[in-house]
Amino acid sequence: MSKSANGSGCIRKRSNGTWEGRYTVGIDFSTGKQIQKSVYAKTQQECRKKLAECVRAVDHHQYTDGDKQLLKSWLDQWYTNYCTVNLSPYSLRCYRNAIDNHINPVLGRVPLGELTVDHVQELVRILNEGSSTNKPLSPKTIRNTLGVLSKALNQAVLSKKISSNPAAFKYLNLPKADKTKGRERALTIEQQRAYSEIASESEFYVPLMFCMILGLREGECLGLSWNNVDFDNGTITICQQLQKRTGPEGKGTEYYIRNKTKSGVNRTIHLPAMLIDMLKETRQKQIENRLKAGPLWNNEWNLCFTNPIGENIKFRTLVKVHKRICKAAGIPEDCRVHDLRHTAATTALINGGSIKAVQNLLGHSDAQITLNIYVDNSKEMEEQLTKTQETFMENVIALSKGNNQKRA
């Protein structure tokens, strides 16, 4: 026989002598029927207590049912329903990579409602130490991976599937990033000379110089359009970038233009006369290539830097040429195209550029990013500081001597 539990549920004695309490947690909108859950106990008093706790949680919007859905299933659901709505193809690819290659192999089969901080901390350890199938990840990549997991679990909290987020950074002991790592990436003045000399023989000389002198990101450089070049004022406007995404039906990759920079900050850059001349030569050569290509010409985005038939330059092609130049110039093989951007920032500061000016050149939303990531404390910068201090002290001493002579 059913008995009322204070008007907020019902309890009944089961045939095996135990007690069941039933309560409603919501409505199934697909059927219009109530969603009911049960608690069980050996005694009626214990059953009433459990039932009251559950009803109170429902009334205060704090109810979770210890979801048995596997984390892997929830991540797929979250990715499909929430991520694809407003993330760029590049971000979607990064999220998918983090889920498939780093999170699921370790935690994918853990029930969502049973996931704990210890589980997540174990994931951190495995990513940091590496495994039989994966190399150790950098502290930055580990943080990015945990960021994806944390966002997914935040949504699980909002969806009332779990009561708290066990992947919140405040609960975890994450490996600290080496703040000096990457600061030796900028090319020295001697390396810049050697690189420029060898690159001048390459068909990609101009885009590589735009990266090294202006600090353009690879996507910004290869996505530069003639529509955003102003020869009259000697400027270019960086407002879009070339990117890759998964091809149709999930096969291969395809390139596209994203009408936004990585930081979301558009910027207009004044070009040195040398780069203006390079652009003019590039445009003239492109006109000649277009005439030769005839109907094969395919520059749908009106890009400045293309192959002989107008197609965009592929990232891997630019990287391959860059590596070949570095090898010939005696530059370490781990030098990336992106390190030319570091070089531009450091060179600008050595030559007296302010942090604010370099921030604007690189398109950072915050000057602190310029200081923390891209500014290389190079030997040249230290020598420049020493010279500045020496000149300052010489002037101070000279002024002091002059005043003493006047008093004498």
N, C-alpha and C positions, 0 to 999 in steps of 0.2 A: 504494500500500500504506500502511495506517495504521501509525503508529509511536507507541509510548507516550511521553508527555512527562512523565517522572518520576512516573508514576502519577497525575497530577492533570489529565489532559486528553489529547488526542491531536492529532497533526499529520499532514498528508498533503501530498504533492506533487500539484498540480493539473495538468491537461492542458496548460495554457499555460506551465508551468514555474515558476509562483509557488507559495508554500506557504500552507497554511491550518491554523490551530490552533483546535480546538473545545473548549469548556468549558461546564459546567452552572452556571446562576446560581440555579436554584430549581425549583419545581414549579408547573405550571398547575393550580390546584385545580378548574377546570371540567372538565378532561380527565384529570387524574391523570398527565399526561406531563411529562417533564423540559423545562425551558426552556433551550435551548442557544444560545450565541452563538459568533461566529467572529472571529478576527483574521487578517490577511493580511500577507505579507511576501515580498520577492524571494528571500531566502535562508532556509535551515532554521534557522540560528543566530539570525537576527533574529526569526523566527517564534516560536522557543522563548522568547526573551526577552520578547516581547509577551504570550505565553500565560502565562508565569510571573507577570507583573505583574497580569494580570487575575485569575488564580486566587488570588493573595495578597490582592487587594482583596475578593474574595468571601469568603475565609476569615476576614477581619478585619471583615466587615460594612461595608465602605467602597465597595462596588461601585456604580457608576452606569453606564448604558449610553449616555450622551449622548442622552437622550430626544429624539426627533424630533416628539413631540406638540406642536402649536402651543400657545402660552401661552393663547390664547383658549379652546381646548378644555379645557386643564387647569383654568382658572378656573371654567368651567361645571361641570366634574366636582367640583371642590373645594366650590363653592357648594352643589351638590345633595347631596353625600354628607356634608359636614362642617358647613356653616353652618346648614342647615335643622334640624339635630338639636336645637340648644339656644339659638339666637338668637331674640330677640323679633321680631315682624313689622316693627317700626320699624327695628331694626338690619338686618334682611334687606333692607329697602327701600333703606337707605343703602349697604349693600354692593353691591347690584345697580346702583345709580346710579353708584357709583365705577367698577365694572367696565365697564359698558356705555358710559358717557359720557366717561370720562377715561382708563382704562387700555387697553382694547381698540382704540380708534381709533389709538393710537400704537404699541403693542407687541403687539397681538393676534395678528399673523401671524408673530411671531418664534418659532422652535422653542424649546421649553422648555429643552432641553439646550444651546442656543447663547446664551441670555440672559446678558448681562454687566452689570457695574456701569455701564459706559458707556451701555448701552441705557437703564438706569433713570435715570441722571443726565440723559439727553436728555429723558426723560419729565418730570422735575422742571422743566427749563428751559421746555419747551412749556407746562406748566401754569402756570408763573410768568409767562410773557410773553403767553400767550394765543395763539389761532390764528384762522384765517379763520372758523371755526365756533363757537369758544368764547371767552368773555371770560377774562382772567387770574383765577386763583383766589387766595384769601387764603392766607397761610402756614399757617394752621390747617387749611384744607381740603386743601391739598397734603399736609400731614402725615397727615391722616386717610386720604387716598387711598393714600398710600404705605404706611400701616399695613395696609390691606386687602391690597395686593399682597404685603407682607412676610409676613403671616400665611399666605397661600396658598403662598408659596414655602417657608416653614418646613415646611409639611406635605409639600411635594414632596421636601424633604430627608429627612424621616422616612420617606417612602414609597420612598426610594432611587431617585428619579428624577433628582435632581441632587445634587452633592456639597456645595454651599454655597449660601447665600441671597444673591444679588447685590443685593437690595433692603433688606438690613439697614442701619439708619440710620447705623451706624458707618462705612460705606463712602461715604456720600452727603454732598453739600454742599447742605443744605436752606435755603431762605430763612428768615431770622429773623423771628419775629413782632414786630410793634410793640406793646410792652407798654403803651404809653399809649393805643393805639387801643381805643375802647369805654369808656374811663374817663370820657368826657364825656357818656355816655348818660343818666346820672341827671338827672332833672328838678330844676331849682332850686326853691326854696320858692315863688317867684312863679309859676313854671310849674305847680307842683302846685296852687296855689290856683285858677288859671285852668282847669286841666284838670278839677278836681273840680267846679267851678261848672257848667261846660258839660256834663260827664258826668251830672250830677244830673238832667238832662232826658231822659236816654237810658234805654231799657229794660234796658240792660246796665250800669247804674250800679253795682249791688251787686257783680257779679263783677269789674269793673274796679277797684273800691276794695279788694277782697280781694287783688288782685294788687299794687296800689300800697302798701297798708298792711302786708300780711303777707308780701309777697314770694313769693307762690305762682307756680309755673310755670303756663302756660296749661292744660296737660293736667290738672294737679292741681286747679286751680280749677274747670274745667268738668266734672271727674270727681268732685267732692265730693258725697258721698251723705249723705242725712239719717241713715243708719245710723251715720255717724261724727260726728254733731253731738250734743254733750252740753249742753243748755241749763241743766241744774241746776248744772253746774260752770263753765259759760261757756267751753267748749273745743271745738275740732274736732281730729280726728285725720287726718293726711294719710298715707294708706297705699295709695292707688291713683291711677290717672290715666286720662284719656280719651286714646285714640290712634287713628290711622288705619292701615289696611292695605289691600293690594290686594284687590279684591272677588272673588267667585266666578268661576272660569274666567279669572282674570287681567284681568277687565273692571272699570274704575272703581275706586272706593275705598269702604270701609265703616268705620264707627266701632266700637270695642270698648273694654271696660274691662280694663286691665292691673292686676292686683292687686299692684303694686309701684311704688315711686317710681323716678325716674331713677337716683338714687344708691343705691337699695336701703335707704335709711334712713327708717323711719317716724318721725313726730314728732307730738306733741300740742302745740297752740298755744292759749294763753289769749287770748281775744278781748277787745278794748276794748268798753266798753258800747255804743258807737255801732254796731259791727258786729253785736253780738248783736241789737240792735233791728232792724237791716236784715234779718237772717236771719229774725226772727220775722215781719216784714212780708212777706218773700218767701214764707214758708211759707203765710201766710194767703192771699196772692194766688194761689198755686199750687192751694190747695184750691178757690178760686173758679173757676179755669180748668178744673180737673178736672170740676167740676159742669157747666160750660158745654159742655165737649168731649164728655161722655158716653162712648159706646163708642169714640170716636176717640182717647181718652186713651191715651198710650203711653210711660210712664216706666218702662221695664223695669229700670233700674238704680237707681231711687229717687233720682235726682239732685236737687240743690238748685236748680240753674240750668237751666231748660229753655225751650223755646218754648211758645206758648199751648196746644199739644196734648200736652205732656209729652216731646217729643223733645229729644235733646241739642242744645246750641248748637254749630254748626259753627265750626271755627277761622277759616275765611275770613270768616264773618259778624262775628265778634268783631274781627278785624283791620280790616275795613272800617269798622266803627263807631269804633274807636280812631283810625284815620286821619282820619276826619271831625272828631272831637273835637280832635285835635292841630291841624288846619288852622284851626278856629275859635278855638283858644286861642293861635295864633301860635307854636306849637311846631314845630321843624324836621320836615319831612315824612319824614325817614328814621328818626324815632323809632318803635321797635317796641313791641309789647305786652310783650315780654320786658324792655324797659328799665324798665318799672314795677317789676320785681324788683330791678334795680340801684338804683332810687330808694328802695325800702324799706330796703335794706342801708345806703345812705349816710345816710338820715334817722335810722335807729336809732343809728348811730355819732355823728352830730352831737348827738343828745340823750342821749349818755352811755352807750349800750349797749356792752358789752364784745364783743370779737371772738368769744369763746365763745358769748355769748348770740345774736349775729347768726348764727353758724354753725348753732346749733340752730334758729333761726327759719327759715333758708333750707333746712335739711336737707342740709348738706354733710357728707361723710364725713370731711373734713380741713379744719381751720381755715385752712390755707395757701391752699386754693381760694378761700375768702372774701376773703382779702387780695389774691390775685393777679388775680382776675377781677371780683368784684362790688363791691369797695369803691372808691368814687369819691373821689379827692382833690379835693373841690369847694372853691369859694370859701368856702362857709359853714363847712366843716371847718377851713380855714386861719384864718378869723376867730375860730372857737371856740378854736383852739389859741393864737392870739395873746392872747385874753382870759384864758385859763387861765394863760399864762406871766406876763402882766401882774399878775394877782391874786396869784400866787405870790410874785413879786418885791416887790410892795407889802407883803405880809405879812412877808417876810424883812427888808426895810428898816425897817419899823415895829418889829419885834422887836429889831433891832440898835440903833435909837435908844433904845428903852426900856431896854435893858441899859446903854447908855452913860450915860443919865441917872441910873440907880441907882448906878453907880460914882462919878459926880460928887458 
